[in-house]
Amino acid sequence: MAKKLEKTNAMRILAAAGLPHTLHSYDDSTAVSGVEVAAQLGEDPDHVFKTLVTQGKSGEHYVFMIPVAQELDLKKAAKACGEKSVAMIKSRDLLPTTGYIHGGCSPIGMKKPFPTYCDETCVLFDTIIFSGGRIGTQIEMSFDDLCQLMDVEPVDLVVD
């Protein structure tokens, strides 16, 4: 008998909202980076987004979603959220801040809602793929549907 998949906060929220989405699983023992996750899913790395959490000079937290092979431009990120500067939060602060661990951080279902921005390339795809709230699980859904669930702004965020 197959083991029942334990739902994450992100999965529960999506189910309750009734928004169309697809869950994808991958072998988390061999995929370490986002690019490796994309390869296991047979997807273009530009189509798979990682979720990054930052803290602004003001002390506020911000969430940024960018393609897994790209690097967040901290100056562009700060400009997007109206901060003088932003910095990545420490890995040890991720779980207490978001409720998620490194490698399994979903923009959906964090402990509290944070302003969220997605790289503008997200609009080039019918759907985007991002963490399902745990390592080994990804969610695929349209950016428009994600915007129905939470306030996400598409902006230029990656290093040129």
HUTAUR-V649680 format. One record per pair of residues at least 24 apart in sequence whose C-alpha atoms are under 7 Angstrom apart, sorted by the first residue. I is the first residue (numbers start at 1). GAP is how many residues later the second one is. Records with the same first field share a line. If there is no record, write none. Layout:
BEGIN
I: GAP / GAP
END
This chain:
BEGIN
8: 125
9: 100 / 124
10: 96 / 98 / 99 / 122 / 123
11: 121
13: 96
19: 126
20: 121
21: 118 / 119 / 120
22: 117 / 118 / 119
23: 114 / 115 / 116 / 117
24: 113 / 114 / 115
25: 111 / 112 / 113
26: 110 / 111
27: 109
28: 107 / 108
34: 34
35: 33 / 34
45: 24
47: 81 / 82
48: 80 / 81 / 82
49: 80 / 81
50: 80
51: 54 / 55 / 56
53: 35 / 36
54: 32 / 33 / 34 / 35
55: 31 / 32 / 33 / 34
56: 27 / 29 / 30 / 31
57: 26 / 27 / 28 / 29
61: 53
62: 52 / 53 / 54
63: 51 / 52 / 53 / 54
64: 52 / 53 / 54
65: 52 / 53 / 54
66: 52 / 53
70: 88
71: 87 / 88
72: 85 / 86 / 87
73: 84 / 85 / 86
76: 80 / 81
77: 80
100: 33
103: 32
104: 27 / 28 / 29 / 30 / 31
105: 26 / 28 / 29
106: 24 / 25 / 26 / 27
116: 35 / 36 / 37
117: 35 / 36 / 37 / 38
118: 34 / 35 / 36 / 37
119: 35 / 36 / 37 / 38
120: 34 / 35 / 36
END
